[in-house]
Structure formats: structure tokens, C-alpha cells
Amino acid sequence: MKEKRQEKILELVGRYEIGTQDDLIERLRTSGFPATQATVSRDIRDLRLTKVQSSDGVYRYVQQSAGGDAGVNKLNVQIFSSVRSADYAGNIVVIKTIPSMASAVAAGIDEMELREVLGCVAGDDCVIAVTRTENDASALCNRLRELIRLM
């Protein structure tokens, strides 16, 4: 049942602009897959769904691509367009984003699977990324600044 429900979730987020878990739960219910909020929350995590802002300013769920070149995939391009600045002190990188997008940016950095990044912590509009060394922090900042310029 879990596999079929998750397949349906991927189908639904691919077909509709689903912006909340409640919207997803309702679409699942009408498709014959009743689910609780806790179940849908786990499915969202398992499927690596994240919210992105569409051109009309509405947030919706999309699936992250698996792996990638140390990689900026299509989803990450959308996510990184919300980055406003990146700077570092020592081995700590501070990334400022538009409101409500820090979590998506942190997930995007995690998606890149960079050896030099130990982990990220996100607030509402700020991400703290911890790198192995100060040189790694500088390199990550430069990479993020380049991504910002490409947007």
C-alpha cells in the first residue's frame, strides 16, 4: 500500500500545484488513498519532496532529483534563485534567502552531496552551513555566488 500511495503522490505533485499537506491529503483521499497527516509527512520526506516558489509566487511540492553532478539540477536552480547572499567566517557559511526558503536551500545544498559540507541548519531566511575548513567555506561561497549570478 505504501508504494502505491507514494506513486500516487508523485503523480499528483507532478500533475497539480499542491502547496500544503492538507491539499495532498485531500487529493489522495479522492484518489482512493486515505492517509493521515503523519503518514503524508513521512511520505514527503521519503520521496524527497520539497516546496519551491512558482513564478506566480505560490509554493508547491516538487520532487528533488536523486544525486546529480556535484550538482545543480533543475530543481536546485529554482531553489538557489531564492539566495540573496553568501558569506563566511572561518568554516561557517551564512546564506541569506528570501523568506521561507532557507529550508529548501539547505536541502538543495545537501542534494549537492559536497564532501566539504558537514551539514546545514536552516531558519526562515538564513542557512548556516558548516564546512570542514575555511578554504572549503570560501569555495562554497564562491560556488553559491556563481549560482546567484547565473540566475
Residue pairs with C-beta under 8 A, 6 or more apart in sequence:
2 43
4 33
5 28
5 33
5 35
5 39
5 43
6 43
6 46
6 47
8 28
8 31
8 33
9 24
9 28
9 40
9 43
9 44
9 47
9 49
10 47
10 63
12 18
12 24
12 27
12 28
12 31
13 24
13 49
13 60
13 61
13 62
13 63
14 63
16 27
17 54
17 58
17 60
18 24
18 27
18 60
18 61
19 51
19 58
19 59
19 60
19 61
21 37
21 40
21 41
21 44
22 37
24 40
24 44
24 61
25 35
25 36
25 37
25 40
28 34
28 35
28 40
29 35
35 43
44 61
47 63
48 63
48 64
48 66
49 61
49 62
49 63
49 64
50 61
50 62
50 64
50 75
50 79
50 103
50 104
50 107
51 59
51 60
51 61
51 62
51 104
52 59
52 60
52 62
52 75
52 78
52 79
52 104
53 59
53 78
53 82
53 98
53 101
54 60
59 100
62 75
62 78
63 75
64 73
64 75
64 107
64 108
64 111
65 73
65 74
65 75
65 111
67 113
68 76
68 111
68 112
68 113
70 112
70 113
70 114
71 111
71 112
71 113
72 80
72 112
72 147
73 111
75 108
75 111
76 108
76 111
76 112
77 147
77 150
77 151
79 101
79 104
79 105
79 107
79 108
80 105
80 108
80 144
80 147
80 148
80 151
81 151
82 97
82 98
82 101
82 104
82 105
83 95
83 96
83 97
83 105
83 144
83 147
83 148
84 96
84 97
84 98
84 148
85 95
85 96
85 148
86 93
86 94
86 95
86 96
86 140
86 141
86 144
86 145
86 148
87 93
87 94
87 141
88 94
88 131
88 134
88 137
88 138
88 140
88 141
89 137
90 134
90 137
91 130
91 131
91 132
91 133
91 134
91 136
91 137
92 128
92 129
92 130
92 131
92 137
93 127
93 128
93 129
93 130
93 131
93 137
93 140
93 141
93 144
94 126
94 127
94 128
95 102
95 105
95 126
95 127
95 128
95 129
95 144
96 125
96 126
97 105
97 125
97 126
97 127
98 125
99 124
99 125
100 124
100 125
101 125
102 122
102 123
102 124
102 125
102 126
102 127
103 122
105 122
105 127
106 120
106 121
106 122
106 127
106 129
109 117
109 120
109 127
109 129
110 117
110 119
110 120
114 140
115 132
116 131
116 132
116 133
116 136
116 139
116 140
117 129
117 130
117 131
117 136
117 140
118 130
118 131
118 132
119 129
119 130
120 127
120 128
120 129
120 130
121 127
121 128
122 128
129 137
129 140
131 137
131 140
